[in-house]
Amino acid sequence: MDALATLNLEQRAAVAAPIGPTLVRAGAGSGKTRVLTLRIAYLIEHYGVPPSHILALTFTNKAAKEMRARLRARTRGLTSGTFHAVCARVLRAEIAGHIGAYTADFTIYAADEQLQLAAAALDAATERSPMLLEPDNVLRRISRAKSRLLDPKLMARFAADAVDTFVAGCYRRYQRALERANAVDFDDLIRLTYKLFSEHPDVLEEYQARWPHVLVDEYQDTDPGQHALVELLTRPTAGCPRSLFAVGDGMQSIYGFRNADHSIIARFAEDFPEARVIELATNYRSRQAILDAAYAVIRHSHVVRPMALRAAAAAHPGERAVMISDAKNAHDEAEQIARAIRDLNRQGRKFSEMAVLYRTRHMSRQFETALRHAHIPYNVRGSAGFYDRAVVRDALAYLRAIANPADNLSLNRIANTPARGLGSQALTTLAEFAAQNSLSLGDALFRSEAVALLSPKAADGARRLAGLLARWRRFAQGTMPPDNLLADVLEQSGYMAALERRFTPEDLPDARAHLHELTLAAGEHDTLSGFLQEIALMTSADEPDDERDQVQLLTIHAAKGLEWPFVFVSGLEEGTLPHEHSLATPEGVEEERRLCYVALTRAGERVYLSWTAGRNRGQQRKPSRFLDEILAYGRERAGREANTAARRS
């Protein structure tokens, strides 16, 4: 492979590693994506592996697309995608007849639908909760149990406290509601695929034969269920050794709130005793001073093994790559950053080369105000996305009700949107009839005896909606493409006509534009199920890059995997970074430490660190321990360099 000649020795060792379990500890900016893609090419060209025998798992669709773009035509037949996308594909093909009463047209519920089910499960509890619980708290605990492959029974058995015992009951009701709706949540995609493989060895053998070579990106972000799935899928079979190539960096494990377990990558050599571990320590992104600041923070970690990175770029004498400032309050901090951004722009640097990072979303307000006053263009990443807009959610609910007749939540949303007489009382009547007769709400809509229970106006609306759904389902099962189906839905349902009554003249063009954009997106797919699945599996990291010249504002979590020449890391005080909610446990502080490390390593040429004692009125804060560690390490290095110079002289 000619490309091997362009790699450094560490990268070459990783790409050309013998087949077998391999972990590549890839430091920030060390070229891990390149190594991963070239490893795939190496398997194909050097070992003669057919692309169809390779499975590449990523954590974002964006990463999967980038990988395919780099490999181009050489990998036709390769399976690549996120854990969730690949598992959804497996379940579409295998779930019917293998897991409960599920069918292949199951719906993947998004966060808001999951929250509705969790709220209903909480409301239906007959036992008393040991503490005040909100639906989002219940959902987080259910998600945590699922990420550990626990069903409601096992969650109850292994409950750590009375709260978990109570939530296990909510979990049971939540899961029943999902199953009745022929729906799954994100965690089910992993859990049910693992269940499928473990309970049906013939199915597992089929997929092991299909994908004897598995590569996993961002292994530090895996949760126990994903790790167990990889371990199961890559078990050696007759005549086929384990072929697993994992790339990750424990120092960048920051998704504990999403159930990621940083200890998984640390235990890799224990779980795969024959594994070889290769380190990529050369950084092609940042100045050495920035890497030293990041190391100053991560070297104090007690749970991940720190790795000192070396910059590939030569040092620039006299250049200050790490800038530290304090401010009177949050308003002053934001204005300081706005002035620094304006100065950089006057020096010829683009606004798009700069990013402001903060620990929590609400902190963006001060920066938005300061940048607006300074007439500096900016973009807040991770705010309400296109698919979160109400008109888009309404249109998608129509499509989901068409694709999955058992999807009660989607039918509830569109039943009286636009108004057709099917208000809450009519829907309650239909829901009661459905429950008494073990039907879905959609089934009840088509039953004449159920419709007869409604008022004349509601009955007329129910019959009209049932007729439309029947029509659209025929279209969906035929050859009508998704964009034409959506256009028909919006027109025939009366939704487009109702927009004029719903929106002001100022907001109406935007609503229409969103629906037009959704129709264009539908036109990129051949099937309705394919379109709905892609939307359901989109992650925040998959939002399109905005190519306009503007400063990026985003949380540190959202910044992972991104980079800019100039990065402003705000809020480096105790209680902000590290966050006050994380100070109660050593594990919490450890994750905050890794979060700070990620923030620092986003910067290429210069990183600006700021803090304020007066972030909250009436509460004085101290500089972050991470800031203290950076300053202490700088003094240590200066002392060592002075001693070295003295010895030489």
N, C-alpha and C positions, 0 to 999 in steps of 0.2 A: 504494500500500500504506500503510494507516494506521500499521502497525508501524514504518515508516521514521522517523516523527516522534519515536519514543521512543529513537532511536539517537543516539550522538554522531557528529560529523562523520567520524571515521575509520571507524567501523562502517558508516555509511551509504554511504561511498565503496566499501567492500568489497562490501556486499550488492548495490548497484546498478551494479557494474562491468560494462562491455560484455563480451559473450561473447568469450572468448579465454583464453589461459593467464593465470591470476592466482594469485599467491602472497600469502597474508595472513600476515604475521609477527605472530602473536598472542601478546603477552606474557602472563605468568601472571595469571590473574584478570581478563582483559580482555574476557570475554564471547564467546569463540570459538564455543562451541556454539550460542549464540543467532544469531551471524552466519551460521554454516553452515546452520542450519535456515531462517533467513529468506532466505538466498540460494536455497535450493531453492524456497521459496514464491514468490520474485521471478521465478525462471525460469518457473514455471508461470503466474503471474498477469500478469506484465509482458510476457514474451516468448512466451507461449502454448505453452510446451513441455509435451507430455503427460507426466504423472508416469512412465509406463512407459518413457520415453526417458531417464530419469535413473538413474544408478548412484551411490550414496553409500557410500564405503568407510571403515570405521572400524577401530580396533584392538581393541575389546572389544564383545561382544554387548550389554553394558550401555549403551554409548554409542549403539549402533544403536537400541536400544529407546527410549532417552531422546529421540532425534531423532524417531522415529516418533510418540511420545507428544505431543511439542510440535506436530507438524504435523497430527496427527489425520486427519480424513477427507479433507483436501485432497490427500493424496498416495496415494490408492488406486492400486496398480499400480507404485509406486516400488520399485526394488530397493535394499535397504540391508543392510549386514552387514559382518562382518570380511572382510579379504582372504581368509582361509582358508575362511570359510563360502561366500562367493560363488564362489571357485574350485572348492570341492567340488561346488557346484550345477552348475557348467559341466561338470565332469568326469563327474558322474553321467549327464548328458545326452549327452556326446560321446565319452567315453574308449573305449567298445567299438568296435572296428573301426578306431580311429585310433591308439591307442598300445599296442603289444605285444599280449599276450593278455588284457589287463585286461577285466573285465566291469563293468557298472554297479553291482553289489552289493559293490564292493571295501570292505575294512575300513580305517578310519583308526586306525593303531596309536598308542597313548598312550606316554608317556615310558617306563614300565616295560617294555612290549613292545619298544620300540626298543632299550632297554638290553640285553635278552636277545639280540636279533639281533646287536648289536654285540659282545657277549661271545662269541657263537658264531663270528662272523667272525674275531675275534681269535684264538680257540683253534684255528681251522682253518688259520692261517697256516703255510706251510711255510718261508718265508723268515724270517730273524732280524730282530727289531725293533732299530733303532739305539738305542733307549732304552726304559726300562720304561714301558709304556703300560697304563693301566686302560681298561676298556670305556667309561667316561663321557668320557675324553679322546678316544678314537677317535670316539665319537659326536659330540662337539663339532666335531672337524675335518671330519667328513663333513657335518654341518649347515652349517658355514661354506662348504664347497665348493658345496653345493646352493644356498645363498643367493646364490651368484655364478653360478648356472645351469651349473655344471660337472658333467658326468657322470664316471664313474670314469676313462674314457680321458683326458678333458681334465684332470682333477685330476692324473693321472700326468704328463701332458705339461707342465703349468705348475707342477709341484711346486717349492716354494721350497727344500726340503731333503730329506734322506734319510728323515726321519720322514714327511713328506707322501707321498713315494713309497711307503713301506710302508703308510700308511693308505689310499692309493688302492686297493691290493689288498684290504684289508678292506672298503672301500666297494663294490668289485665283488661280493664275496660277500654283503655285507649287502643290496645291491640285488636280487641274484638271489633271496635268501630272501624279500624283500618280494613280488617278482613271483610267485614260486611260491605264496605265500599269498594272492594277489589282494589285496594290502594296500599302503597308502601311508603315509608319515609326514607330519608337518605341512609340512616343506619341500617334499615332492613335490607338495603341492596347488598351490603357486606354480609350481614348476619344470615340472611336467607341463602345467599350463595354458599357460605360456609356450611350451612345446614344441608343444603342440596348435595354438596360434595361428600360430606361426612356420612350422610345416611344412604347415599346411592353410589357405591363404589364404581359401578359401571359408568356412571356419568363422569365421575372424577377421572377414571382411566381414559375416557374419550378426550377430555380437555388436557390431560397430561401429555397424551400423544400428539394433540394439536399444537401445544405450546411447550415443547421440552426446554426452551431457553427463555428465561424470565429476567427482565431488567427493571429495576425500580429506582425512580428518581426521588430525591428529598426523603430518604428513608427515616430521617429523624422526625418526620411528621406523621409517621404511622401510629395507629392506635393498636391495642392488643388484637382486635378482630382482624384488621388488615394484615398484621404480622402473621397471625395464625393461618390466614388464607394463603399467604405467600408460602409459608412453611409446608402447608398441605399440598399445594399445587406443584411445588418443586421437589417433593420427596423422590428419591431415586426409584426408578422402576427397572424391570428386567432389561439389561443391556443398555440402560440409559442413565448415566450419572447425573447427580444434581447439578443444574446449570443456573446459578443465580448470580446476578451482577447488580449490587446495590450501591448507590451513590448518596452520600449525605454528610451532614456536619452537625454533630451534637451541640456545638456552640451556638447554632442557629435554631434550636428547638424552642419555639415560642408559642405553640398552639395547644398548651395544656387545657385551655378552656374549651377546645374542640375535641378533647379526649386524647390528644397525641401524648405519647409516653416516651420521654427522652431516654429512659433506661433501655429501651428496645435496641437502639443502635449501639449502646454501650455493651450490651450482652451479645452482640452479633457473633463474636468468636466462641462464646459458650454454646449458643444455640446451633451453630454450624462449626463444630470443632476442627474440621479440615479447611476452614476458610483462610484465605490470605487477605491481609489488610494492607492497603497502599495509601499513603498520605500525599495529598497535593497541597504544598505549602507555599507555592509561588503565586503571588497576587498580581493580576494584570490590570487592576482597577485603581488602587489607591496609592497615595504617597506613603512612604515609610512612617512618617510621623503619625499619620492617621491609624495605621496598623498598630503602631506602638501604643496609642491611646486605647484602642480596642483590646489589645492584649493586657494592658494595665487593669482593665475591668474584669476580663474573663479569667485571668490567672488566679483570682481569688475564689473561683468556683470549687465547690466540694463534690459536685456530682457529674461534671463532664471533664474530660481530660483536655486542658488547654493546649492549643497548638500555636506557636508563634509564627506568624506569616512574614514572608520577606517580599518586598516590593520589586517587581521586575523593572520598573522605571528607576532611572538614576535620580538621586536626590538633587534638589535645586538649592544651591547655597543661598542662605539668607531668606528663603521663602518660609512664611508662617502658614503651615497647613492646618494647624489646630488653633482656633481662636476662642477665648473664654470671656464672657461678659456677665455682669449682674445688672439687675434692673430694680427700680423702686416697687413696681407692681406689674401685673400682667399687661396692662395697657402700655406701660413704658417699654416692656420687653417686646411687644408687637411692633411698636414704633421704631425701636432700635433695629429690628430685623428688616422692617420696610426700608429704612435708610440704607442699610447695608446692601440690600437688593438693588436699590436705585443706583448706588455707587458702582456696583458690579456692572450694571447695564450701561452706565455712562462710560465704563472702561471697554465697552464693546462686547460684553457677554450677553447672550440671549436669556430672556426670562425662563425659557423652557429648560435651561441648564441648571435651574435652581429648584429646590424643594424645601418646604418647611414641614418638619415632622413633630408630632405631639402624641402624648400618651393616650388621651381619650378624645372622642369626637367633639365634645362640647367646647374644647379648647380652640376650635377653629374660629369661633366667633370673633375673638380679639384680632386675629390675623386678617380675617376678611375685612373688618372695619378699617384697620391700619392700611392695608393694601388698596382698598377702595379710595380712601382719603388721599393716598399718594398717587392715584391714577395708575396703579400697576395691575396689569391683567393677571387673573389667577383662575385656577380650576380646583374645586374641592372634590377630590376623588373619594369614592365610596359613599357618596350621598345617594339619595333615592335614584335607583337606576331606571332605565327605560321600562323594564318588565314589571316594575313596582307601581307604575302609574295606573290609576283607577280604570281608565277606559281600556287599557291594554289587559288588565286583569279580568275585566268583564268579558272581553272578546275571547280570551283564552279559556275562561270558564265555559263559554258556549262550546268551544271545540272539545274540551275535556268531557263535557256531558254527552257529546256526540260519540266520542271515542270509547267511553266507558259508561254504559248505562247504569252501573251501580254507584257512580260517583255522586253521593248525596250532597256533599258540600258545594260542588260546582252547580248542581241543579238548583240548590237553594239560592245561590247567588243570582242566577239568571232567570229564575221563575217569574219574577215581577220586574225585570229590567230589560226593556221598558215596562211600564205599568200595564198589566193585562188582567187585573182583578185578582191575582193570586197573592194576596197580602199574607201577613203572618198567621191570621186565623185560619185561612184556607190551607196554608202549608202545614200548620199544626194538625189539622184534621186529616190531611193526606198522610202525614208522618205517623199518626196514631193508627190509621188503617194499615199502613205498611208494617208497623211493629206487631200488630195483632195477627197479621197473616204471613209473617216472616218474609216480607218483601223489601226491596229497596224503594226509596221514594220515587225513583224513575219508573219502577214497575207499577206502583200505585197510580201514577199519572195515566197509565194506559188501561186501567181497570174501570169499567163503566160503573160498577157498584161503589167504587171509591169516589168517583167524580159526582155520583148522584147525591153524596153527602154534602156537597158544596152549595153555596148560594148560586142562583142562576148566572150572575155575572162571573163568579169565580169558575163555575163549571164551563162556561163558554171559553174563558181564558185557558183553562186546563186542556180542553179539547183542541184549541188552536195550537198550543205549545206542543202537545203530543203529536199532532199532524206534522208540524215543522221538524221536530226531532226525527220522526220516522223518515221524512223526506231527506234530511241531511245525512242520516245514517246510510241510506241507500246510495247517496252520492259518494260518501266516504268509502264504502265497500266497492264501489265501481272504479271508474278511471278518472274521476274528477280530481285535479291536482289541488293541494291544500290552499293555494292562494285564491283560486276560483271558488272553493267551498267557503272560505272566510268571507269573501265579497258577498256571496249569496246570503250567508248568515246575517251579516251586518245590515243588508238591505231588507230581506224578507222578515226579519225579526222586528223591524221598525226601529232598531237601535240607532241607525244613522239619522233618521228623521227626528228622533227624540233628543239628539244632541243640542238642537237649537233651543229647546225648552230648558235644558239642563245647564248650559253654559252661557256666560255673558258673551256679547259680541267680541270682546277682547280675547277671551280664552278659547272661543270656538275654533279658530284656525289651528291652534296647537293640538286640540283634541283630535281634529280630523287628520292632522299631519302624523300624529302618533299611530292612528289606525292605518293610515296609508303605509307607514314604515313597517308596521307589523305584517301587512299584506305582502310587502316586498320580501320580508324575511321568510314568510311562508312559501313564497315562490322559489326559494332556494332548495326546497325539499320535494322529494317524490311522493312521500306518504305523510298522512296526518300524524301517525304514531311517531315517525322519525322527527317531525317538526316539534311535537310536544315534548319528546324525550330530550332533545337538545336544549330546549329552554329550561326544563326542569333541572338539568344537570349543570347549568351555567354557574360559575363561581364568581366572586367579586374580582378575582384576578383576571377574569376573562373580559372585563369591560374594555371596549376599544380604546386605543391610545388616541388622545386628542393632540393633533399635530400643530395646533395653534401655538404661537409664542406666548406662553403664560406660565407663571409660577405654579407649581403643584403643591397643594395643601392636603396632607393625609396623615392618618395614624401610622405609628411605627409598624403595627401588625400589617397594614395594607402595603407598606413600603418593601416588605421582604421580597427579594428577587428583582428589585428595581435598583437603578443607580443614576446618579447625577454628578456633574463636576462639583457643584456647591450644594451642601446640605446644612440646614439650620435645625439643630436638635434643641427643642425648647423644654422648659420645665424640669431642669435638672436640680430638683430639690427633693428632700425627704418628704414623702407623702404624695408626690406627683410621679417621679421616676427615681426610686421605686414607689409604686402606687400604695396609698395607705391601706387598701384592702389586701395587699400582698404581704404586709409587714408582720402579720400574726404568725406565719409559719416559715420555717427555713426553706421549704419547697417554693413558697411564693416568692421569696426574695431571690432565690436561684433563678427562677424564670424571668424576673425583672432584670437580673444581671444579663441574661442572654438577650433580652429585648434591647437593652442599652448597647450591647455588642453589635446586634443587627443594625441599629440606627447608625452607629459610627461607621460601619463598613459599607454603607450606601454611598459614601462620599468618595470622589476621585481626587480632586485637587485640594479642596479645603472643606473643613467641617467647623461650623460655628456652634458653640455650646453656650446656652444661656440659662440663667436661673433668677428667681426673685424670692426674697423673704416675704413679700407682701402679696402672694397670689390670692389668698383669701382674706377678706377684711377681718381685722381683729385677731388674726392667727399668724404668728411669725413662724416662718419655716427656715430650716437650715439647708446649706448646700447638700446636694445628694452625695451619699457615700461614694458613688461612682465618680463624681467629679473630684472628690478628695483623692481617690485611688489614682486617677489620671495625673493629678498634680504631684503626688508622691512618687509615682514612677518616673515622671519627668525629672524630678530632683535626683533620684537614684542614678538615672542615666547620665545626667550632667556631672554628678560626682564621679562616676566611673570614668567618663571621658576626660575629666580634669586630672584624675590620678594617672591615667594612661599617658596623657600629654606631659605630665610632670616627670614620669619615669623616662620617657623618650628624651626629654631635655636634660 
